[in-house]
Amino acid sequence: MLAAIILILIALWRITSGEWDISFADVIRFLLTDSNSAEAIVIRSVRLPRLLCSMGTGGILSISGVILQGLLANPLAEPYTLGIASGAAFGAAVGILGGTFMVMPCAFVGALVSLLLTGSIAHQGGRDRIILAGVISNAVLSAGVTLLKATAGDKLGAVVLWLMGSFSGAGWNDVWGVTLGAMAVIFPAYIFGNALDAMSLGEDRGSVLGVNENFVRCVLLVCASTGTALCVSSFGVIGFVGLLVPHISRGLVGASHRRSVVNAFVVGGGLMCLADGAAQMLGEVPVGVITALTGGPFFCWVLTEKRG
């Protein structure tokens, strides 16, 4: 409940503040009427879509982090550290060079290929090697993205700006896509929440408790990859949200994945809105820079605590 109240307050701040400060009463009036004033257009066509996209993206990446940490029983697992985001970025860069309509499909394929690459590297070493495998996948795919940038020609600017991560160009088409992506992760994660509880206990613990681990793992990995690919293809690479929020969520509501999934969506949406607001206040710097500056030190702290 507290997280939801804070999210509402953040949303009110984001939609009323900006280059033009608009009162909440005026925001409601513009949303409920057909006013064609400049303020109304800003609210309906710029601020509201940007708010919903940042909120939904934060929620999707956070739930993806909850899924991956539960499946792998690893507190460092998230789309960025496992290379899924880099795979989606590589695929989306290929899509940008090939044509706008190819961005989302290529990002999805890239995310799945990266997931398979990370899994195959870590297969011999078990779950403890999964983060190292993700680092290797990230390095390989980042090199691939650099190669694409070197051959992008007149599309280099578009690729570079997109890779930094930003919600500045978010529109209503992006809102519908984010909505579908949110449904693709939140419902399966909630439905299989009890199975995640069992699987997060360690290797084969779920099977002992009657969970079809292979089926659950396959469904949830595809869902997490799909959500990540959608976010990356629309707004670029935004790292560490999926790492930070699941830890916050578990601290607030406990280890139950069903409660954690819902809470992570709310907390992740609020934090992403805050990060986007900070990025806008600093002159539209990439939001991925804000999340990296916040999440990087947290990653180091979690890594230190795990080893300790």
Secondary structure, DSSP 8 states (H G I E B T S, - for coil): -HHHHHHHHHHHHHHH-SSS---HHHHHHHHHS---SHHHHHIIIIIHHHHHHHHHHHHHHHHHHHHHHHHHT-TT--TTTTTHHHHHHHHHHHHHHH-GGGHHHHHHHHHHHHHHHHHHHHTTT-GGGHHHHHHHHHHHHHHHHHHHHHT-GGGHHHHHHHHH---TT--HHHHHHHHHHHHHHHHHHHHTHHHHHHHTTSTTHHHHTT--HHHHHHHHHHHHHHHHHHHHHHH----SHHHHHHHHHHHHH-S-HHHHHHHHHHHHHHHHHHHHHHHHHTTS--HHHHHHHHHHHHHHHHHHHHH-
